[in-house]
Amino acid sequence: MILKEFSKYLQSKNDELISNKTTATKLLCEWIKIVINKNPKKHVDKIVHREIMLAENNSGDFLIVGKSDSGRVLVNALYNFALSYENYIMQKWLSDKNPKDFEK
């Protein structure tokens, strides 16, 4: 259910991913930041609040940490999902391309 909510967020940002304006891992950070900064009402929000901690510096670098063993499993699952989604979008984009399309 948490992956489903994150998936919806990623799908809403497809255009940004395709145009290389952002990456899926940056979107993961944004999504976690959005969920953590709002009052948790839904079950998903409560779990993210309880299990995940987000740290970000002034340069925009971030660190996502699980607060417990289950939180670490959740962070790992979200991170792997973000990477696989990004690969899926790239594969979809490449599907109709030919090698000649990349020649100068």
C-alpha positions in Angstrom: 0.0 0.0 0.0 2.9 2.4 0.6 4.5 1.5 -2.7 1.1 2.1 -4.4 1.0 5.6 -3.0 4.6 6.3 -4.0 3.8 4.8 -7.4 0.9 7.3 -7.9 3.3 10.1 -7.1 5.9 8.9 -9.6 3.2 8.5 -12.3 2.2 12.1 -11.7 5.8 13.2 -12.4 6.3 11.1 -15.6 6.9 14.2 -17.7 9.7 15.4 -15.5 11.4 11.9 -15.5 11.2 11.6 -19.3 12.6 15.1 -19.8 15.4 14.4 -17.3 14.4 17.3 -15.1 14.6 15.0 -12.1 15.3 11.4 -11.1 13.1 8.9 -9.4 15.3 8.9 -6.3 14.9 12.7 -6.0 11.2 12.2 -6.3 11.4 9.6 -3.5 12.9 12.3 -1.3 10.3 14.8 -2.3 7.4 12.4 -1.6 8.8 11.4 1.8 9.2 15.1 2.6 5.6 15.8 1.6 4.3 12.9 3.7 6.5 13.7 6.7 5.6 17.4 6.7 1.8 16.9 6.8 -0.4 15.8 9.6 -0.6 12.0 9.3 -4.2 11.0 8.7 -4.0 8.0 6.4 -2.4 4.7 7.5 0.4 5.1 4.9 1.3 8.6 6.3 1.4 7.2 9.9 3.7 4.3 8.8 6.1 6.7 7.0 6.1 9.0 10.0 6.9 6.2 12.3 9.4 4.3 10.2 11.4 6.8 8.1 13.6 9.7 8.8 14.8 12.2 6.2 17.8 14.5 6.4 18.8 17.1 3.8 21.7 19.5 3.6 21.8 23.0 2.0 23.2 21.5 -1.3 20.1 19.4 -1.7 21.8 16.1 -0.8 19.6 13.9 1.2 19.7 10.8 3.4 16.7 8.5 3.9 17.0 6.3 7.0 14.8 3.7 8.5 14.2 4.2 12.2 13.9 0.4 12.8 14.5 -2.9 11.0 11.1 -2.7 9.3 11.8 1.0 8.4 15.1 -0.1 6.8 13.3 -2.7 4.8 10.7 -0.1 3.8 13.4 2.4 2.7 15.1 -0.3 0.7 11.9 -1.3 -1.0 11.0 2.3 -1.9 14.5 3.0 -3.2 14.5 -0.2 -5.3 11.1 0.6 -6.6 12.2 4.2 -7.6 15.2 2.7 -9.5 13.1 0.1 -11.3 10.4 2.7 -12.2 13.1 5.0 -13.7 14.5 2.0 -15.7 10.9 1.2 -16.9 10.4 4.8 -18.1 13.8 4.7 -19.9 13.0 1.4 -21.5 9.6 2.7 -22.7 11.3 5.8 -24.2 13.9 3.7 -25.9 11.5 1.1 -27.4 10.8 3.1 -30.6 14.4 4.4 -31.1 16.9 3.1 -33.6 20.7 3.3 -33.2 20.8 5.9 -36.0 18.7 8.2 -33.8 21.8 8.7 -31.6 24.3 9.4 -34.3 25.5 13.0 -34.8 
